[in-house]
């Protein structure tokens, strides 16, 4: 299961993570976000312990999305050692997200 992250805990959960982190910037009203949501949850289960999968609701958080230049959702960013290593915007195939994760491992 993915972890909900807010502006208050973004740095401690994502930036300081000892394992790679996939962050899904989303909103409940966003159709493509709802479409890709189940795939994000599948990946959270499949990579549990190897990759942390987090979700940031852009309606409730503004600092983190602003910091990373989120202008469209869904945007998924792969972090490793606190740095952005990959990013994709839009509802993409699961295989694309698996590729992002595998590159970060």
C-alpha positions, -999 to 999 in steps of 0.1 A, spaced: 0 0 0 13 35 -9 21 60 18 3 94 19 29 122 22 23 159 30 44 190 28 52 185 65 68 151 61 80 151 25 116 157 33 118 131 61 99 104 42 110 110 6 143 129 5 159 111 34 147 76 25 173 49 25 156 32 -5 143 46 -38 110 64 -37 83 67 -63 61 97 -57 27 101 -73 15 137 -74 -23 135 -78 -57 149 -69 -91 131 -63 -109 150 -91 -83 140 -117 -96 113 -140 -61 101 -153 -49 101 -116 -78 78 -107 -69 56 -137 -33 52 -128 -40 49 -90 -46 11 -90 -13 6 -109 6 27 -84 -9 6 -56 1 -27 -74 37 -14 -76 36 -5 -39 28 -41 -32 51 -57 -57 82 -36 -46 74 -35 -9 107 -33 10 127 -23 -21 109 9 -31 87 32 -11 57 43 -31 41 76 -19 12 98 -30 10 136 -26 -24 151 -30 -17 184 -48 -50 199 -34 -38 195 2 -1 202 -4 15 230 -23 51 232 -12 64 199 -26 46 201 -59 58 237 -63 94 227 -54 95 201 -81 77 221 -108 45 200 -110 23 217 -135 1 187 -146 -11 156 -129 -6 128 -125 32 134 -124 53 105 -110 88 112 -99 114 86 -90 138 97 -62 171 80 -52 193 93 -24 171 124 -23 176 133 -59 152 131 -89 163 103 -112 133 100 -134 99 117 -140 68 111 -162 36 131 -165 3 116 -175 -13 82 -172 14 58 -185 15 20 -189 26 0 -159 56 -12 -179 69 24 -181 67 28 -143 84 -6 -138 112 6 -160 116 38 -139 117 17 -107 141 -9 -121 166 18 -132 166 32 -97 173 -1 -80 
